[in-house]
Amino acid sequence: MVRPRLYRRIRFNPDITYFKPQGVPIRFLEMVELTTEEVEALRLKNIKDLDQIECAKRMKTSQSTFQRILSSAYKKVAEALIEGKAIRITRNF
């Protein structure tokens, strides 16, 4: 039996959910999907400039789980920027 997924606290709901390289139609681009959980981790760490412990508390998760979420987000954003892919933000639920 699979352990049920815990939902983290997300206090940011982005209005814009797609980003893509300029001048290339979206139908020609590969897509990288960021979850709202990953966007929230990026926001807390990089925009709010909080330390990892405070970020984890605000998302109601452990510090190690927060680090995994943040690492996944960094990897996806880097892949999109370097390989010219579009980014789509999706809800976790």
C-alpha positions in Angstrom: 0.0 0.0 0.0 1.4 3.4 -1.0 1.7 6.1 1.6 -0.7 9.0 1.1 0.8 12.2 -0.2 1.0 15.0 2.3 -0.2 18.4 1.1 2.1 21.3 1.9 1.0 24.8 2.7 1.2 26.9 -0.4 0.4 30.6 0.1 1.1 31.7 -3.5 -1.1 31.0 -6.5 0.5 32.3 -9.7 -1.6 34.1 -12.2 0.8 33.3 -15.0 1.3 29.6 -15.6 3.3 29.5 -18.8 6.8 30.8 -19.7 8.5 30.2 -23.0 11.4 31.4 -25.1 10.5 34.5 -27.1 9.9 34.0 -30.8 9.2 30.3 -30.8 5.6 29.0 -31.1 4.7 26.9 -28.1 3.7 24.0 -30.3 7.4 23.6 -31.2 8.6 23.5 -27.6 9.1 20.8 -25.1 7.5 21.4 -21.8 8.9 21.3 -18.3 6.3 21.1 -15.5 6.8 22.9 -12.2 4.3 22.2 -9.4 2.9 24.9 -7.3 4.8 23.3 -4.4 8.1 23.8 -6.3 7.2 27.4 -7.2 6.4 28.1 -3.5 9.8 26.7 -2.5 11.5 28.9 -5.0 9.5 32.0 -3.8 10.2 31.4 -0.2 13.9 30.7 -0.6 14.8 33.2 -3.4 12.2 36.0 -3.3 11.5 36.1 0.5 15.1 35.3 1.2 14.3 33.0 4.1 16.6 30.3 5.4 15.8 26.7 4.7 14.5 25.9 8.2 12.0 28.8 8.1 10.9 27.9 4.5 10.2 24.3 5.7 8.2 25.5 8.6 6.1 27.8 6.4 5.4 24.9 4.1 4.7 22.6 7.0 7.2 20.0 5.9 10.5 18.7 7.0 13.8 20.4 6.1 14.9 17.4 4.0 11.7 17.3 2.1 11.9 21.1 1.5 15.4 20.6 0.1 14.2 17.8 -2.3 11.4 20.1 -3.5 13.8 23.0 -4.0 16.4 20.9 -5.8 13.8 19.5 -8.1 12.6 23.1 -8.9 16.2 24.3 -9.6 16.8 21.4 -11.9 13.6 21.9 -13.9 14.2 25.7 -14.3 17.8 25.2 -15.3 16.8 22.6 -17.9 14.2 24.9 -19.4 16.6 27.9 -19.6 19.5 26.0 -21.0 17.7 23.7 -23.4 15.1 26.3 -24.5 12.0 24.6 -23.1 8.7 26.1 -22.0 7.7 26.0 -18.3 4.2 25.2 -17.2 3.1 25.6 -13.6 0.6 22.9 -12.5 -1.3 22.4 -9.4 -0.4 19.4 -7.2 -3.9 18.2 -6.6 
